[in-house]
């Protein structure tokens, strides 16, 4: 039995007239009659009582009609679900992100994604860049938002945001009176840094900035989360270079100042497994690109 036999049977059962059913199906009547007889022979029961003037469903035909409707409804549902999965509209998505992404691109990306793909279950994991690399390799997350342009076998990265570094100072620090701070004024300061082993590229970037100004930073404390770094600055334990977006994190006792010198920018990057063809991942990456591009254009106006 083929699916077309169900369509033929339903057409005849609804029209109760072979000529009208054939016209509806865009076939001639003799082949339709042959198909119905073949279906009855295959089932071993009569589905229709035929006279010269009328066609009626048998009791078996009535039951078969009801079940045929159910089969077609299930098939349509299966097709719809399959198509939605193929478009990335259904499924699960595990997203890793660095904490600083919550002050820039992440809220907008999640908001738009949730609006457009409400049936996708999101699982969010705040992780450092290095932790996300491992989580991607072990398939614990599907896509990451990392703080460095990582070069890692099997992973792809794409920049979605570039931003300047600013200086986070205790509110009572003498340099807080300046509108811009020169790097040379920081040579004797104590710094709170992100650990090298957790974010080697970002760490090296800060070290290089200081060395180009003629000094190596004196490290008072290391902290993994940007929020923790800001908290330690507020406690007066040191100063810190942070992405400019951290200025959206308001903490009493901390003040932010731009630098006088041009310094390399820090970026946020999408990261994902190169050969992962999941439609949900593709949908997220596409939406993240569009959302951050729109934000960038808006900021430029």
C-alpha positions as CSV (number, residue, x, y, z in Angstrom):
1,X,0.0,0.0,0.0
2,X,1.3,3.4,-0.9
3,X,0.4,6.8,0.4
4,X,-1.4,7.7,-2.8
5,X,-3.9,4.9,-2.2
6,X,-5.0,6.7,1.0
7,X,-5.5,9.9,-1.0
8,X,-7.5,8.0,-3.6
9,X,-9.6,6.3,-1.0
10,X,-10.3,9.5,1.0
11,X,-11.4,11.3,-2.2
12,X,-13.9,8.7,-3.1
13,X,-15.1,8.4,0.5
14,X,-15.7,12.1,0.7
15,X,-17.3,12.5,-2.7
16,X,-19.1,9.2,-2.8
17,X,-18.8,9.5,-6.5
18,X,-16.0,8.1,-8.6
19,X,-16.3,10.6,-11.4
20,X,-16.1,13.6,-9.0
21,X,-13.3,12.0,-7.1
22,X,-11.3,11.4,-10.3
23,X,-11.9,15.0,-11.3
24,X,-10.7,16.2,-7.9
25,X,-7.6,14.0,-8.1
26,X,-6.9,15.1,-11.8
27,X,-7.0,11.5,-13.0
28,X,-9.4,9.6,-15.2
29,X,-12.1,7.4,-13.6
30,X,-11.1,3.9,-14.8
31,X,-7.6,4.0,-13.2
32,X,-9.2,5.3,-10.0
33,X,-11.6,2.5,-9.9
34,X,-8.8,0.0,-10.5
35,X,-6.7,1.5,-7.6
36,X,-9.7,1.2,-5.2
37,X,-10.3,-2.4,-6.2
38,X,-6.6,-3.1,-5.8
39,X,-6.7,-1.5,-2.3
40,X,-9.8,-3.6,-1.4
41,X,-8.0,-6.8,-2.6
42,X,-4.9,-5.9,-0.6
43,X,-7.0,-5.4,2.6
44,X,-9.2,-8.3,1.9
45,X,-12.4,-6.3,2.6
46,X,-14.9,-4.2,0.7
47,X,-14.6,-0.5,1.4
48,X,-17.5,0.6,-0.8
49,X,-20.9,-0.7,-1.8
50,X,-21.5,0.2,-5.4
51,X,-24.7,0.4,-7.4
52,X,-25.3,2.0,-10.7
53,X,-26.5,5.2,-9.1
54,X,-24.8,5.3,-5.6
55,X,-21.6,4.6,-3.8
56,X,-21.7,4.0,0.0
57,X,-19.0,3.3,2.6
58,X,-19.2,-0.1,4.2
59,X,-18.7,-0.4,8.0
60,X,-15.1,-1.4,7.3
61,X,-14.8,1.6,5.0
62,X,-16.0,4.0,7.6
63,X,-13.3,2.7,10.1
64,X,-10.6,2.8,7.4
65,X,-11.6,6.4,6.6
66,X,-11.2,7.5,10.2
67,X,-7.9,5.8,10.5
68,X,-6.7,7.2,7.2
69,X,-7.4,10.7,8.4
70,X,-5.3,9.9,11.5
71,X,-2.4,8.5,9.4
72,X,-2.3,11.6,7.2
73,X,-2.5,14.0,10.2
74,X,0.4,12.2,11.8
75,X,2.4,12.4,8.6
76,X,1.7,16.1,8.2
77,X,2.8,16.6,11.8
78,X,6.0,14.6,11.2
79,X,6.7,16.6,8.1
80,X,6.2,19.9,9.9
81,X,8.4,18.9,12.8
82,X,11.1,17.7,10.5
83,X,11.0,20.9,8.5
84,X,11.2,23.0,11.7
85,X,14.2,20.9,12.9
86,X,15.8,21.4,9.5
87,X,15.4,25.2,9.9
88,X,16.8,25.1,13.4
89,X,13.5,26.0,15.0
90,X,13.3,23.0,17.4
91,X,16.0,21.4,19.6
92,X,18.4,22.3,22.3
93,X,21.4,24.7,22.3
94,X,24.1,24.9,24.9
95,X,25.8,28.3,24.9
96,X,29.0,29.2,26.7
97,X,29.9,32.8,27.3
98,X,32.4,35.0,29.2
99,X,30.9,37.1,31.9
100,X,31.7,40.4,30.1
101,X,29.4,39.4,27.2
102,X,26.4,40.0,29.5
103,X,27.2,43.7,29.3
104,X,27.4,43.8,25.5
105,X,26.0,41.5,22.9
106,X,24.6,38.5,24.8
107,X,21.3,40.0,26.1
108,X,20.3,41.2,22.7
109,X,21.2,38.0,20.9
110,X,19.3,35.9,23.5
111,X,16.3,38.1,23.3
112,X,16.0,38.0,19.6
113,X,16.7,34.3,19.4
114,X,14.1,33.5,22.0
115,X,11.6,35.6,20.1
116,X,12.3,33.9,16.7
117,X,13.0,30.4,18.0
118,X,10.7,29.9,21.1
119,X,10.8,26.1,20.7
120,X,14.6,25.8,21.1
121,X,15.6,25.0,24.7
122,X,18.6,27.2,25.7
123,X,21.2,26.1,28.3
124,X,23.6,28.9,29.3
125,X,27.0,28.3,30.9
126,X,29.2,31.2,32.1
127,X,32.8,30.0,31.4
128,X,36.2,31.5,30.7
129,X,37.6,31.3,27.2
130,X,39.8,28.3,28.0
131,X,36.9,26.5,29.7
132,X,34.8,27.1,26.6
133,X,37.4,25.6,24.4
134,X,37.4,22.4,26.4
135,X,33.6,22.4,26.6
136,X,33.4,22.8,22.8
137,X,35.8,19.9,22.2
138,X,33.9,17.7,24.6
139,X,30.5,18.7,23.2
140,X,29.4,20.2,26.5
141,X,28.5,23.4,24.7
142,X,27.5,23.9,21.1
143,X,28.6,27.5,20.6
144,X,30.7,29.9,22.7
145,X,31.2,33.6,23.1
146,X,34.9,34.0,23.9
147,X,37.2,37.0,24.7
148,X,40.1,36.0,22.4
149,X,40.7,35.2,18.7
150,X,41.6,31.7,19.6
151,X,43.5,29.4,17.2
152,X,42.4,26.0,18.0
153,X,42.2,22.8,15.8
154,X,38.7,21.9,15.0
155,X,37.2,25.2,16.0
156,X,36.0,28.2,14.1
157,X,35.9,31.7,15.5
158,X,34.4,34.9,14.2
159,X,34.6,38.4,15.7
160,X,31.3,40.0,16.6
161,X,32.5,43.0,18.6
162,X,35.6,45.1,19.0
163,X,36.0,47.4,21.9
164,X,38.6,49.6,23.6
165,X,40.2,48.9,27.0
166,X,39.5,51.3,29.8
167,X,41.0,51.7,33.2
168,X,39.0,50.7,36.3
169,X,40.2,52.7,39.4
170,X,39.1,53.0,43.0
171,X,36.9,56.0,43.3
172,X,39.4,57.7,45.7
173,X,42.4,57.0,43.5
174,X,44.4,60.2,42.6
175,X,44.2,59.3,38.9
176,X,40.4,59.4,39.1
177,X,40.6,63.2,38.9
178,X,41.9,63.0,35.3
179,X,39.6,62.7,32.3
180,X,42.1,60.5,30.5
181,X,45.0,58.5,32.0
182,X,48.4,58.0,30.5
183,X,50.0,54.6,30.6
184,X,53.2,56.1,31.9
185,X,51.4,57.1,35.1
186,X,50.6,53.4,35.9
187,X,54.2,52.1,36.2
188,X,54.1,52.0,40.0
189,X,50.5,50.8,40.4
190,X,49.3,47.4,41.6
191,X,47.2,45.6,39.0
192,X,44.5,43.0,39.2
193,X,44.8,40.7,36.2
194,X,42.9,37.9,34.6
195,X,44.9,34.7,35.1
196,X,47.2,33.8,32.2
197,X,46.2,30.2,32.2
198,X,42.5,31.0,31.9
199,X,42.9,33.7,29.2
200,X,46.4,33.7,27.8
201,X,45.7,36.0,24.8
202,X,43.9,38.7,26.9
203,X,46.6,38.4,29.6
204,X,49.4,38.8,27.1
205,X,47.6,41.8,25.5
206,X,47.6,43.7,28.8
207,X,51.3,42.7,29.5
208,X,52.3,44.0,26.1
209,X,50.5,47.3,26.5
210,X,52.4,47.9,29.8
211,X,55.7,46.8,28.4
212,X,55.3,49.1,25.4
213,X,54.9,51.9,28.0
214,X,58.2,50.9,29.6
215,X,57.1,48.8,32.6
216,X,55.8,45.4,33.5
217,X,52.7,45.5,35.7
218,X,53.0,44.6,39.3
219,X,50.3,42.0,40.0
220,X,48.5,42.3,43.4
221,X,45.8,39.8,42.7
222,X,44.3,37.6,39.9
223,X,40.6,37.0,39.4
224,X,38.7,34.8,36.9
225,X,35.5,36.8,36.5
226,X,35.4,40.4,35.4
227,X,32.8,41.2,38.1
228,X,35.3,39.9,40.7
229,X,38.0,42.1,39.2
230,X,35.8,45.2,39.6
231,X,34.9,44.2,43.1
232,X,38.6,44.0,44.0
233,X,39.2,47.4,42.5
234,X,36.3,48.8,44.6
235,X,38.1,47.3,47.6
236,X,41.2,49.3,46.8
237,X,43.4,46.3,46.1
238,X,44.6,47.6,42.7
239,X,43.6,48.9,39.3
240,X,42.6,47.0,36.2
241,X,42.3,47.1,32.4
242,X,38.9,46.0,31.4
243,X,36.8,46.1,28.2
244,X,34.9,49.3,27.8
245,X,31.6,47.5,28.0
246,X,32.3,46.8,31.7
247,X,31.4,50.5,32.3
248,X,27.8,49.2,32.1
249,X,28.6,47.3,35.3
250,X,28.0,49.9,38.0
251,X,29.8,49.2,41.3
252,X,30.0,51.7,44.1
253,X,33.6,52.7,44.7
254,X,34.8,52.2,41.1
255,X,35.4,54.8,38.4
256,X,36.3,54.2,34.8
257,X,38.7,56.3,32.8
258,X,39.8,56.0,29.1
259,X,43.5,55.9,28.2
260,X,45.4,58.7,26.5
261,X,47.3,56.3,24.2
262,X,45.8,54.2,21.5
263,X,45.9,50.6,22.6
264,X,44.9,47.4,20.8
265,X,41.2,46.6,21.1
266,X,39.8,43.5,22.7
267,X,37.2,41.5,21.0
268,X,34.3,39.1,21.6
269,X,34.2,36.1,19.2
270,X,31.7,33.4,18.3
271,X,33.3,30.0,18.6
272,X,31.9,26.7,17.3
273,X,33.0,23.2,16.1
274,X,34.0,23.5,12.4
275,X,32.2,20.4,11.2
276,X,29.1,20.7,13.3
277,X,26.2,21.1,10.9
278,X,23.4,21.3,13.4
279,X,20.6,23.5,12.0
280,X,20.1,25.1,15.5
281,X,23.7,26.1,15.7
282,X,23.6,27.5,12.1
283,X,20.4,29.5,13.0
284,X,22.1,30.9,16.2
285,X,25.3,31.9,14.4
286,X,23.3,33.6,11.6
287,X,21.1,35.5,14.1
288,X,24.1,36.5,16.3
289,X,25.8,38.0,13.2
290,X,22.7,39.9,12.2
291,X,22.0,41.2,15.7
292,X,25.6,42.4,16.4
293,X,25.8,44.0,12.9
294,X,22.6,45.9,13.6
295,X,24.0,47.0,17.0
296,X,27.3,48.1,15.4
297,X,25.5,50.1,12.8
298,X,23.3,51.7,15.4
299,X,26.3,52.7,17.5
300,X,28.0,54.3,14.4
301,X,25.1,56.6,13.8
